[in-house]
Amino acid sequence: MNEGESKAVTEILHELSVTSHVQVRSSTELAAQVTKVAAEEDEKRIEDGRGLLRRRADYRAVGRAPRSLTLTPWQVIHAIGLGAASARQGAGRGLAEHWGSLRYNQALEANRGRYLQLSTEGRELLRFYKATQSGEIGTGFASLLAENIVRSQYPDHSVSVIPADIALKAGWSLSSSGTGPRPEPLQRRPHFFVEAWQPGQPSKVLLLTSKGTHSSAHQVHKQLSAASAHVESVHVGPYGTVPYLLIGTEIPTTESLAVHALEAPGTTILRPPGETSGADLDLVLGQENRMADVVRSTDRGERTVPGFQVPPDSFAWFSVALARTEAATLMAFTGGGKPTAQYLTKEQGQRHFLHGARTDPAKLRDAEHHIHDIDFVGTDHIYRLNGTRVEAFSGLKRSLYTHLHHGRVNEYRREVHALRGQWPDHSTSGQWNAVSIRPDGTVMAIRLLDK
């Protein structure tokens, strides 16, 4: 290792901790452009015989959208890694996908105005896996913006962003039975459920779609138009009433990033008929086999169409499914294995976390670090960045980890909710070059090993 390489890596790690800005764009004009593109697409579909695409068309500018997000690149990488931890259904494979977020260590940098843009390295990455990069980076920014918007709407709540496909698999089969292609509404689904919750109280829920593109703003409009069909496939309560966010990240090759957002406002509370308190989140979910049907009202009465619907009498079940899917994600972030599997049904990937790793799962959570005076438990990854050894660590506050390790979701939520606003926001810590701590109690940190 020569001096030039060491300095370069030190600078890279420093850039990960530098606070920058990302533009947020949400306007009546954006909603109009998306509607225009949707109409053009529907015309094409009618001409070629595919028929109209079912969409939600009640979107508008986000009333509580910030003008920009202020964050570090490392916070974005943390969000990407957390989202991937449970989404790939496997302890070894899922963990590899989680650490795959580190490919973006050199992808983002701030320009002179301190707005994030693609770095030279990021533009090189773009050539090799353009679609993957835009999708994953878009997911990171979408989850962070959604948290910001929902937290501003419900400031006395905690906010969780939960992978929709994993949660839905607790009740429905998302794959084809082999009898031909599934109806389009079953193929297009939102990417996340966003849950605003307080311990012991019924949660509020909305849908989130995440898109990303390296192309122009017009491509963002096309993606948000497609996203309006993704949110139409899932209904919580009566047809068409659950609120949602459509978020698309524009990632130009030379200009700063911009996040475009639209919403359908409203409130869907997961309060079952006759109940006033929240569901018992420690209950173990059994795998259900629900019909992929949605009841839709028409001028001629009710009719059933393909889709996923959670009726009010299933709100308690759905509340448990959301909370336990989040718990699985958090435990996968610390290393996977049996502590993750306990929160998943068979269709959600339980067996993969029990038996899918070549490495002994019990040895994956063998890393413990004291960061910002907080004890964290998790797993680490040592690799070479431009020839220099670095260590990345992902974990969960020890007491929170203990609750989830023993299946105590109610206790986890009570403690993490009480800690709201108390987490340190410093982007470095002692020996760690970049640190991100999220309100869910997770940490992601990176440091240089070679001195």
C-alpha positions as CSV (number, residue, x, y, z in Angstrom):
1,M,0.0,0.0,0.0
2,N,1.6,3.3,-1.0
3,E,0.9,6.7,0.5
4,G,-1.3,7.8,-2.4
5,E,-3.7,4.9,-2.1
6,S,-4.0,5.4,1.7
7,K,-4.8,9.1,1.3
8,A,-7.3,8.4,-1.4
9,V,-9.2,6.0,0.8
10,T,-9.1,8.3,3.7
11,E,-10.7,11.0,1.5
12,I,-13.3,8.6,0.3
13,L,-14.3,7.7,3.9
14,H,-14.3,11.3,4.9
15,E,-16.7,12.2,2.0
16,L,-19.1,9.5,3.2
17,S,-19.6,11.5,6.4
18,V,-19.9,15.0,4.9
19,T,-23.4,16.5,5.1
20,S,-24.9,17.5,1.8
21,H,-28.3,18.3,0.3
22,V,-30.7,16.7,-2.1
23,Q,-33.4,18.7,-3.9
24,V,-37.0,17.6,-3.3
25,R,-39.5,18.5,-6.1
26,S,-43.3,18.2,-5.6
27,S,-45.7,20.5,-7.4
28,T,-49.1,20.7,-9.2
29,E,-47.1,20.8,-12.4
30,L,-45.5,17.5,-11.6
31,A,-48.9,15.9,-11.0
32,A,-50.2,17.3,-14.3
33,Q,-47.2,15.9,-16.2
34,V,-47.6,12.4,-14.7
35,T,-51.4,12.5,-15.5
36,K,-50.5,13.5,-19.1
37,V,-48.0,10.6,-19.5
38,A,-50.6,8.2,-18.0
39,A,-53.2,9.2,-20.5
40,E,-50.7,8.8,-23.4
41,E,-49.8,5.3,-22.1
42,D,-53.4,4.3,-21.9
43,E,-54.0,5.4,-25.4
44,K,-51.2,3.1,-26.6
45,R,-52.6,0.3,-24.6
46,I,-56.0,0.6,-26.1
47,E,-54.5,0.7,-29.6
48,D,-52.5,-2.5,-29.1
49,G,-55.4,-4.3,-27.4
50,R,-54.0,-4.5,-23.8
51,G,-56.8,-2.3,-22.4
52,L,-56.6,0.4,-19.7
53,L,-54.2,0.0,-16.8
54,R,-55.8,0.2,-13.4
55,R,-54.2,3.2,-11.6
56,R,-54.7,5.4,-8.6
57,A,-55.3,8.9,-10.0
58,D,-55.9,10.9,-6.8
59,Y,-52.3,12.0,-6.4
60,R,-51.2,15.6,-5.9
61,A,-48.3,17.6,-4.7
62,V,-47.0,16.6,-1.2
63,G,-48.3,19.1,1.3
64,R,-45.5,18.5,3.8
65,A,-42.6,18.0,1.4
66,P,-39.3,19.6,2.5
67,R,-37.5,21.7,-0.1
68,S,-34.5,19.5,0.3
69,L,-33.1,16.6,2.4
70,T,-29.9,17.2,4.4
71,L,-27.9,14.0,4.8
72,T,-24.6,12.2,4.3
73,P,-23.9,9.6,1.6
74,W,-23.4,7.1,4.4
75,Q,-27.0,7.6,5.6
76,V,-28.2,6.7,2.1
77,I,-26.0,3.6,2.0
78,H,-27.4,2.7,5.4
79,A,-30.9,2.9,4.1
80,I,-30.1,0.9,1.0
81,G,-28.4,-1.8,3.1
82,L,-31.2,-2.0,5.6
83,G,-33.8,-2.4,2.8
84,A,-31.8,-5.2,1.2
85,A,-31.1,-7.1,4.4
86,S,-34.3,-9.3,4.4
87,A,-35.5,-8.7,0.8
88,R,-33.4,-11.5,-0.8
89,Q,-34.6,-14.4,1.4
90,G,-31.4,-15.9,2.7
91,A,-29.0,-15.5,5.6
92,G,-25.9,-15.8,3.4
93,R,-27.4,-14.4,0.3
94,G,-29.3,-11.7,2.1
95,L,-26.2,-10.6,4.0
96,A,-24.2,-10.4,0.7
97,E,-26.9,-8.2,-0.7
98,H,-26.8,-6.1,2.4
99,W,-23.1,-5.5,2.0
100,G,-23.7,-4.9,-1.7
101,S,-24.7,-1.4,-0.7
102,L,-21.0,-0.7,-0.1
103,R,-20.6,-0.6,-3.9
104,Y,-21.9,3.0,-3.6
105,N,-19.0,4.1,-1.2
106,Q,-17.5,6.1,-4.1
107,A,-20.7,6.8,-6.1
108,L,-21.9,10.0,-4.5
109,E,-20.2,13.3,-3.9
110,A,-21.2,16.9,-3.1
111,N,-20.7,19.6,-5.7
112,R,-19.6,23.2,-4.8
113,G,-23.1,24.1,-3.6
114,R,-23.1,21.0,-1.3
115,Y,-25.7,19.2,-3.3
116,L,-25.2,15.5,-4.0
117,Q,-24.4,14.2,-7.4
118,L,-22.8,11.2,-9.1
119,S,-19.0,11.1,-8.7
120,T,-16.7,10.0,-11.5
121,E,-16.7,6.5,-9.9
122,G,-20.5,6.6,-9.8
123,R,-20.7,7.4,-13.5
124,E,-18.3,4.4,-14.2
125,L,-20.6,2.2,-12.1
126,L,-23.5,3.4,-14.1
127,R,-22.1,1.8,-17.3
128,F,-22.0,-1.6,-15.8
129,Y,-25.4,-1.9,-14.0
130,K,-27.3,1.2,-14.8
131,A,-30.8,-0.2,-13.9
132,T,-29.6,-1.7,-10.6
133,Q,-27.8,1.4,-9.5
134,S,-30.8,3.7,-10.2
135,G,-33.2,1.3,-8.5
136,E,-31.1,0.8,-5.4
137,I,-30.1,4.5,-5.0
138,G,-33.7,5.5,-5.6
139,T,-34.8,3.1,-2.8
140,G,-32.5,4.7,-0.4
141,F,-33.7,8.3,-1.1
142,A,-37.3,7.3,-1.2
143,S,-37.3,5.6,2.2
144,L,-35.5,8.6,3.7
145,L,-37.9,11.1,2.2
146,A,-41.0,9.0,3.1
147,E,-39.8,8.9,6.7
148,N,-39.3,12.7,6.7
149,I,-42.8,13.4,5.3
150,V,-44.6,10.9,7.5
151,R,-42.8,12.0,10.6
152,S,-43.7,15.6,10.0
153,Q,-47.3,14.6,9.6
154,Y,-47.3,12.5,12.8
155,P,-44.6,14.0,15.0
156,D,-45.6,12.0,18.1
157,H,-45.3,8.7,16.2
158,S,-42.4,6.5,15.3
159,V,-42.1,5.6,11.6
160,S,-41.1,2.3,10.0
161,V,-40.5,1.6,6.3
162,I,-41.3,-2.1,5.7
163,P,-40.6,-4.1,2.5
164,A,-44.0,-4.7,1.0
165,D,-43.4,-8.0,-0.8
166,I,-42.1,-9.6,2.4
167,A,-45.1,-8.4,4.4
168,L,-47.6,-9.5,1.7
169,K,-46.1,-13.0,1.5
170,A,-47.4,-13.7,5.0
171,G,-50.9,-13.8,3.5
172,W,-50.7,-14.2,-0.3
173,S,-48.6,-16.1,-2.9
174,L,-46.8,-13.5,-5.1
175,S,-45.5,-16.0,-7.6
176,S,-47.3,-17.6,-10.5
177,S,-48.8,-21.1,-10.1
178,G,-47.6,-22.1,-13.5
179,T,-50.9,-21.7,-15.3
180,G,-49.8,-18.7,-17.3
181,P,-49.0,-15.0,-16.5
182,R,-50.8,-13.4,-13.6
183,P,-53.0,-10.4,-14.1
184,E,-51.1,-7.2,-14.2
185,P,-52.3,-5.9,-10.8
186,L,-50.7,-8.9,-9.1
187,Q,-47.4,-8.3,-10.9
188,R,-47.3,-4.6,-10.0
189,R,-47.0,-3.9,-6.3
190,P,-45.8,-1.0,-4.1
191,H,-42.3,-1.4,-2.8
192,F,-42.9,-0.5,0.9
193,F,-45.5,0.0,3.6
194,V,-44.9,3.0,5.7
195,E,-46.2,2.6,9.3
196,A,-46.6,5.4,11.8
197,W,-47.1,3.9,15.2
198,Q,-47.2,4.4,18.9
199,P,-46.7,1.5,21.4
200,G,-50.0,-0.2,22.2
201,Q,-52.0,1.9,19.7
202,P,-53.4,1.1,16.3
203,S,-51.0,2.1,13.6
204,K,-51.5,4.4,10.6
205,V,-50.3,3.0,7.3
206,L,-49.6,4.2,3.7
207,L,-48.1,2.8,0.6
208,L,-44.8,3.8,-1.0
209,T,-43.4,3.2,-4.5
210,S,-39.8,3.9,-5.2
211,K,-38.4,4.6,-8.7
212,G,-35.0,5.8,-10.0
213,T,-33.6,6.9,-13.3
214,H,-30.4,8.2,-14.9
215,S,-32.5,9.7,-17.6
216,S,-34.4,13.0,-17.9
217,A,-37.3,14.4,-15.9
218,H,-39.6,13.1,-18.5
219,Q,-38.5,9.6,-17.6
220,V,-39.3,10.4,-14.0
221,H,-42.9,11.3,-15.1
222,K,-43.2,7.9,-16.9
223,Q,-41.9,6.1,-13.9
224,L,-44.3,7.9,-11.5
225,S,-47.1,7.1,-14.0
226,A,-46.2,3.4,-13.7
227,A,-46.0,3.8,-10.0
228,S,-49.6,4.9,-9.9
229,A,-50.5,1.3,-11.1
230,H,-48.3,-0.2,-8.4
231,V,-50.1,1.4,-5.6
232,E,-53.5,0.5,-7.1
233,S,-52.8,-3.2,-6.5
234,V,-52.9,-3.0,-2.7
235,H,-55.9,-1.8,-0.7
236,V,-56.0,-1.5,3.1
237,G,-59.6,-1.1,4.1
238,P,-62.2,-0.1,1.4
239,Y,-61.1,0.1,-2.2
240,G,-59.0,3.2,-3.1
241,T,-58.8,4.7,0.3
242,V,-55.3,4.0,1.6
243,P,-52.9,6.9,1.2
244,Y,-49.7,6.6,-0.7
245,L,-46.5,8.3,-1.8
246,L,-45.0,8.1,-5.3
247,I,-41.3,8.9,-5.2
248,G,-38.8,9.0,-8.1
249,T,-35.1,9.8,-7.9
250,E,-33.5,11.6,-10.8
251,I,-29.8,10.8,-11.0
252,P,-28.2,12.8,-13.8
253,T,-24.7,12.0,-14.9
254,T,-23.4,15.6,-14.4
255,E,-26.0,17.5,-12.4
256,S,-27.2,17.2,-8.8
257,L,-29.7,14.6,-7.8
258,A,-33.4,15.4,-7.4
259,V,-36.2,13.5,-5.7
260,H,-39.7,13.9,-7.2
261,A,-42.7,13.1,-5.0
262,L,-46.5,13.0,-5.2
263,E,-49.0,11.8,-2.6
264,A,-52.6,10.8,-2.1
265,P,-53.3,12.2,1.4
266,G,-55.5,10.6,4.0
267,T,-55.4,8.4,7.0
268,T,-55.8,4.6,7.3
269,I,-55.8,3.4,10.9
270,L,-55.3,-0.3,11.5
271,R,-58.1,-0.4,14.2
272,P,-60.2,-3.6,13.9
273,P,-63.9,-3.2,14.4
274,G,-64.7,-2.9,18.2
275,E,-61.1,-2.5,19.2
276,T,-59.4,0.5,20.7
277,S,-55.9,-0.8,21.5
278,G,-53.2,-2.1,19.2
279,A,-52.5,-5.7,18.3
280,D,-50.2,-8.0,20.4
281,L,-47.1,-7.9,18.2
282,D,-45.5,-10.9,20.0
283,L,-48.0,-13.2,18.4
284,V,-46.4,-15.7,16.0
285,L,-47.8,-15.5,12.5
286,G,-49.0,-18.6,10.7
287,Q,-48.8,-18.7,6.9
288,E,-52.1,-17.7,5.4
289,N,-53.4,-18.4,1.9
290,R,-55.7,-15.5,1.1
291,M,-57.4,-14.9,-2.2
292,A,-55.8,-12.2,-4.3
293,D,-59.0,-10.4,-4.8
294,V,-60.2,-6.8,-4.2
295,V,-63.8,-5.7,-3.7
296,R,-64.5,-2.7,-5.9
297,S,-67.7,-0.7,-6.0
298,T,-69.2,0.2,-9.4
299,D,-72.4,1.8,-10.7
300,R,-73.8,-1.7,-10.9
301,G,-72.8,-2.7,-7.4
302,E,-69.7,-4.5,-6.1
303,R,-67.4,-6.6,-8.2
304,T,-64.2,-8.5,-7.6
305,V,-60.9,-7.6,-9.4
306,P,-57.4,-9.0,-9.0
307,G,-55.3,-7.4,-6.2
308,F,-54.5,-7.6,-2.5
309,Q,-56.9,-6.3,0.1
310,V,-56.7,-6.2,3.8
311,P,-60.3,-5.8,5.2
312,P,-61.0,-4.2,8.5
313,D,-61.5,-7.5,10.3
314,S,-57.9,-8.4,9.3
315,F,-56.3,-5.2,10.6
316,A,-55.0,-6.9,13.7
317,W,-53.4,-9.7,11.6
318,F,-51.9,-7.1,9.3
319,S,-50.5,-5.1,12.2
320,V,-48.6,-8.1,13.4
321,A,-47.4,-9.0,9.9
322,L,-46.0,-5.5,9.5
323,A,-44.3,-5.4,12.9
324,R,-42.8,-8.8,12.6
325,T,-41.5,-8.2,9.0
326,E,-39.8,-5.1,10.4
327,A,-38.3,-7.2,13.2
328,A,-37.0,-9.7,10.6
329,T,-35.4,-6.9,8.7
330,L,-33.7,-5.5,11.8
331,M,-32.4,-9.0,12.8
332,A,-31.2,-9.7,9.2
333,F,-29.3,-6.5,9.4
334,T,-27.4,-7.8,12.4
335,G,-26.5,-11.1,10.7
336,G,-29.5,-13.2,9.9
337,G,-30.0,-16.8,11.2
338,K,-32.6,-18.1,13.6
339,P,-33.3,-14.7,15.3
340,T,-34.5,-13.6,11.9
341,A,-36.3,-16.8,11.0
342,Q,-38.5,-16.6,14.0
343,Y,-40.3,-13.6,12.6
344,L,-41.0,-15.0,9.1
345,T,-43.5,-17.5,7.7
346,K,-42.5,-20.2,5.2
347,E,-43.4,-18.1,2.2
348,Q,-41.6,-15.1,3.6
349,G,-38.3,-17.0,3.6
350,Q,-38.1,-18.6,7.0
351,R,-36.3,-21.7,5.9
352,H,-33.6,-19.7,4.0
353,F,-32.6,-17.9,7.2
354,L,-32.7,-21.2,9.1
355,H,-30.7,-23.3,6.6
356,G,-29.6,-21.2,3.7
357,A,-26.2,-20.0,4.9
358,R,-23.0,-21.9,4.5
359,T,-21.6,-19.9,7.4
360,D,-22.8,-20.8,10.8
361,P,-25.5,-18.2,11.6
362,A,-24.6,-18.3,15.3
363,K,-21.2,-16.8,14.4
364,L,-22.6,-14.0,12.2
365,R,-23.5,-11.7,15.2
366,D,-20.1,-11.8,16.8
367,A,-19.2,-8.1,16.5
368,E,-19.8,-5.7,19.3
369,H,-18.8,-2.0,19.3
370,H,-19.3,1.0,21.5
371,I,-20.2,3.9,19.4
372,H,-21.3,7.3,20.7
373,D,-21.5,5.7,24.2
374,I,-24.0,3.1,22.9
375,D,-23.3,-0.6,22.9
376,F,-24.2,-2.2,19.5
377,V,-24.4,-5.9,18.5
378,G,-24.2,-7.0,14.9
379,T,-21.9,-8.2,12.2
380,D,-18.9,-6.8,10.4
381,H,-17.3,-7.1,6.9
382,I,-13.7,-6.5,6.2
383,Y,-12.7,-5.9,2.6
384,R,-10.3,-3.9,0.4
385,L,-11.3,-0.4,-0.9
386,N,-8.8,0.6,-3.6
387,G,-6.3,-1.9,-2.1
388,T,-6.7,-0.6,1.5
389,R,-8.4,-2.7,4.2
390,V,-11.5,-1.2,5.6
391,E,-14.1,-2.5,8.1
392,A,-17.9,-2.0,7.9
393,F,-20.2,-2.8,10.8
394,S,-24.0,-3.1,10.9
395,G,-25.8,-3.6,14.2
396,L,-28.6,-2.8,16.6
397,K,-28.5,-1.2,20.1
398,R,-27.8,-4.1,22.5
399,S,-30.9,-3.8,24.6
400,L,-33.1,-3.5,21.5
401,Y,-31.3,-6.5,20.0
402,T,-31.9,-8.5,23.1
403,H,-35.7,-7.8,22.9
404,L,-35.9,-9.0,19.3
405,H,-33.6,-11.9,19.8
406,H,-36.1,-13.3,22.4
407,G,-39.2,-12.5,20.4
408,R,-40.2,-9.4,22.4
409,V,-41.5,-7.1,19.6
410,N,-43.8,-5.2,22.0
411,E,-40.8,-4.4,24.3
412,Y,-38.6,-3.4,21.3
413,R,-41.2,-0.9,20.2
414,R,-41.8,0.5,23.6
415,E,-38.1,1.1,24.2
416,V,-37.2,2.4,20.7
417,H,-40.2,4.8,20.8
418,A,-39.1,6.2,24.1
419,L,-35.7,6.9,22.6
420,R,-37.1,9.1,19.9
421,G,-35.0,12.3,19.5
422,Q,-32.3,11.0,21.7
423,W,-30.0,9.3,19.1
424,P,-26.7,11.1,18.4
425,D,-26.5,12.7,15.0
426,H,-22.7,12.9,14.6
427,S,-21.5,11.4,11.4
428,T,-18.2,10.3,12.8
429,S,-17.2,8.7,16.0
430,G,-13.7,8.0,17.4
431,Q,-12.1,5.4,15.2
432,W,-15.0,5.3,12.8
433,N,-14.7,7.4,9.7
434,A,-18.4,7.4,9.0
435,V,-21.4,6.6,11.2
436,S,-25.1,6.5,10.7
437,I,-27.6,5.8,13.5
438,R,-31.3,5.5,12.6
439,P,-34.3,6.0,14.8
440,D,-35.0,2.2,14.7
441,G,-31.8,1.7,16.7
442,T,-29.6,0.4,13.9
443,V,-26.1,1.6,13.2
444,M,-23.9,1.3,10.2
445,A,-20.2,2.4,10.5
446,I,-17.1,2.2,8.5
447,R,-13.4,2.7,9.2
448,L,-9.9,2.4,7.8
449,L,-8.0,-0.6,9.2
450,D,-4.5,0.0,7.7
451,K,-2.6,2.8,9.4
